[in-house]
Structures are given as structure tokens and as C-alpha cells.
Amino acid sequence: MTTRALEDQEIKAIFENISGAHAERNETLLITGIGLALRASELVGLKVSDVYDRQVKSYVTIRPETAKFGKERTIRIGDGIQQTISDFLDWKRQKKESCAKRAPLFLSQKKGHLTRQALFEIVKRIFWEASIDQSPHCLRKTGATIYYIESNYDLIATQHFLGHADPSTTRRYIGLTSEQIVEYAERMSNHLFTAIREGKSYTNVQMSNFSQENLTIQDAVAFLNQQGFEVTLTAKQPEPERRKAVVAGSKVMKFSRAAVA
């Protein structure tokens, strides 16, 4: 089985199938894992102080003792994930779980850090409930792919986000072909929480260097070709309807998979 990034409906299905006494923990665990594209050891190794100091931090520093090859890095935490962590810490306090600086962010039944094996078992169980046949490693790939697309295919930015020493590793890690780039632009979510809560895709290529308000598929193909991707229109396809979309003040456009090849 080739590990791949999850699609929008799969992300939504995961969060619809989180239940039980540890649902709050597991939901925050997966949102944090995907949203920050963390390795398993980095995710389970998080301490409260890594994300909280009187208030939820706007960044998390991955400590050398949990990072691969002992390489420390800092990752920005977006507003949505900050709020999720804040709500989770409130839940921990209600449950009388320790929120001391050195306390595990994600507590195991034995009152310590979750182990990698425990994380994999949690994810596998949720995946099974959601009818998803993927390795838990796909969570990091999903976060990486979302970041790559939303950064307008900025490989170097994605490399630093993931903590890779070589951009060629990042390229292999994401594993997108030109065709998949178009497919993921249609499928992947611009915002993780949109996929979780609505199951709708708002992932689009940012077209900020276009001045016109109405963008066509031809505009998008030209833009991708400028970026070095080989994308052409399929012969004898009807002219797609022109559409407007404004997300967070940026001009964007949705791709129709049927209209490109």
C-alpha cells in the first residue's frame, strides 16, 4: 500500500468517527498532527509548555529530543489550531488532568506520554471506523500536501515546514505529479477545518498575480505552465463557465478535473 495524502471527504469521515471517552484528546491529536504535519514521535512527545505559556502560543518548537536526527525547528500555529488547543486545555482542566509545563499534552491511560505504538493503534481504529485503508503516516503527508498546495507549490517553504534537509526529499515525500496537482487543487481543503466540519473543498491555486476578477480554466493552465507544470486542456471540451471566488481577500479559482488533463 502506498501511503498518500487524504482527500477532503476522508478527512471529514475521520472526524465523524471519533468517539468515546478520549474523543476530545483524539480529535485534538489528529488536528494537531495534520495541521502541523508532525512526525509521530514529535506529536506524542509534545509537552504542555511546547504550546502554552499563559496562553496558547502562536508557534511550537519541536525539541531535539523528539525531532528526527535531533534537528530542532519552529512551526507556526494557525488561529484554528490555537483555538482547538485552547479548548482542549480547558477540557484537560475540567478532567483534572495536569496542565503543568512538563506535563504531556496528550496523556495516555498510564498518565504519561502516548507512545508511537499507542498513536498508531488510535489512528488505525479511527481509520477502520471511517473505512480508510491507509497507514497513520498519511496524516503527515496530508498536512504536507495541504501546505504545499496552499503555499502556491512553494517547495522550499514546504521543505522548511517539514524539517527536511534536502528539497528532493520533500518532492519525493509529497509525490505529486502534474496530473495530481490539478486533482488535489480540486480535492484538497484550503482550510483543514472546512474539510472536517463541512466536507467541502476550498483548495485553489492562489492567482494573486492575475488582475482580472473573472478567471477561466485557460487562465489557470497558463499560470501552472508558468510555474513549470505540464498541464494542457483536453481537446473538444466545452468552454467552462466563468466563476468568481474570493477567499480571505485573495483571488482564487477552482479547477474542474473534467476540463483539464
WOBEL-V303626 format. One record per pair of residues at least 12 apart in sequence whose C-alpha atoms are under 6 Angstrom apart, sorted by the first residue. I is the first residue (numbers start at 1). GAP is how many residues later the second one is. Records with the same first field share a line. If there is no record, write none. Layout:
I: GAP  GAP
This chain:
3: 135
4: 134
5: 133  136  137
6: 136
7: 181
8: 180  187  191
9: 190
11: 185
12: 183  184  187
13: 117
14: 116
34: 105  106  109
35: 108
37: 103  106  107
38: 102
41: 25
42: 24  25
44: 70
46: 59
47: 55  56  57  58
48: 53  55  56  57
49: 52
58: 18  19
59: 16  17  18
60: 14  15
61: 12  13
123: 13
178: 51
185: 18  19
186: 69
187: 14
188: 13  15
189: 12  13  14
190: 12  13
204: 48  49  50
206: 46
207: 44  45
208: 43
214: 30
216: 26
232: 29
233: 27  28
234: 26  27
